[in-house]
Amino acid sequence: MWTCSLCDRTFRQQNQHHYCGDRTIGHFLNGRSEKALALFDQLIEKISDIGPVKLHATKSMLVISADVGFAYVIQMGKEFIDVVLPFETPYEDNLCFRKIGKVPGSNDFNHHLRIMSADDFNAEVCSYLAKAYANGKAV
């Protein structure tokens, strides 16, 4: 495990490339619709039910981490939020991911999830959030 001395984030790899600038959670959430903010709050609540989390803002997304990042809020529209969960295995047999793609130069597959309503936090989605959380715990 490696901790950046500038932003105090923890990573699995020494000198992991990352953004540790001056963005805040507020920068990312500012001006978002009430619905998008409610969906974001529900996402954080569902993940927090699994275990404690930390949020980090980058230039273009919010990183959700346990010990290391395991989920990424990459877009907030007026009526939805887009979340990416990286896994080493592509989980093709599911009803929740709209896209799964290999991350270049990595063993990971990004699983793209669009949350459009509170009903989208069903048992299947929550099971993948739990798997992602487990990946975010230090090994």
Residue pairs with C-beta under 8 A, 6 or more apart in sequence:
1 10
1 11
1 12
1 67
1 68
1 138
2 10
2 11
2 12
2 13
2 14
2 15
2 16
3 9
3 10
3 11
4 11
4 16
4 18
4 20
6 20
7 18
7 20
7 56
9 18
9 20
9 56
9 63
9 65
9 69
10 65
10 67
10 68
10 138
11 18
11 68
12 68
12 139
18 58
19 58
19 59
21 58
21 59
23 57
23 58
23 59
24 57
25 55
25 57
25 62
27 57
28 57
28 61
28 62
28 73
28 76
29 37
29 40
29 76
32 40
32 76
33 76
33 77
33 78
33 79
35 78
35 79
36 76
36 77
36 78
36 79
36 80
36 81
38 118
39 80
39 81
39 115
39 116
39 117
39 118
40 73
40 76
40 81
42 115
42 118
42 121
43 73
43 81
43 83
43 115
43 121
44 53
44 55
44 64
46 121
46 126
46 129
47 53
47 64
47 71
47 129
47 133
50 129
50 130
50 133
51 66
51 133
51 137
52 66
53 64
53 65
53 66
53 133
54 64
54 65
54 66
55 62
55 63
55 64
55 65
56 62
56 63
56 65
56 69
57 63
60 74
61 72
61 73
61 74
62 72
62 73
63 69
63 71
63 72
64 70
64 71
64 72
64 73
64 136
65 136
66 133
66 136
66 137
67 136
67 137
67 138
68 136
68 138
69 136
70 85
70 86
70 132
70 133
70 135
70 136
71 83
71 84
71 85
71 129
71 132
71 133
71 136
72 83
72 84
72 85
72 86
73 81
73 82
73 83
74 82
74 83
74 84
75 81
75 82
76 82
79 116
80 114
80 115
80 116
81 114
81 115
82 112
82 113
82 114
82 115
83 112
83 113
83 114
83 115
84 110
84 111
84 112
84 113
85 110
85 111
85 113
85 128
85 129
85 131
85 132
86 103
86 108
86 109
86 110
86 111
86 132
86 135
87 108
87 109
87 111
87 131
87 132
87 135
88 107
88 108
88 109
89 109
90 100
90 102
90 109
90 111
91 97
91 100
91 111
91 128
92 100
94 124
94 128
95 124
96 113
96 120
96 122
96 124
96 125
96 128
97 111
97 112
97 113
97 128
98 112
98 113
98 114
99 110
99 111
99 112
100 109
100 110
100 111
100 112
101 109
101 110
101 112
102 108
102 109
103 109
103 110
111 128
113 125
113 128
114 120
115 121
115 125
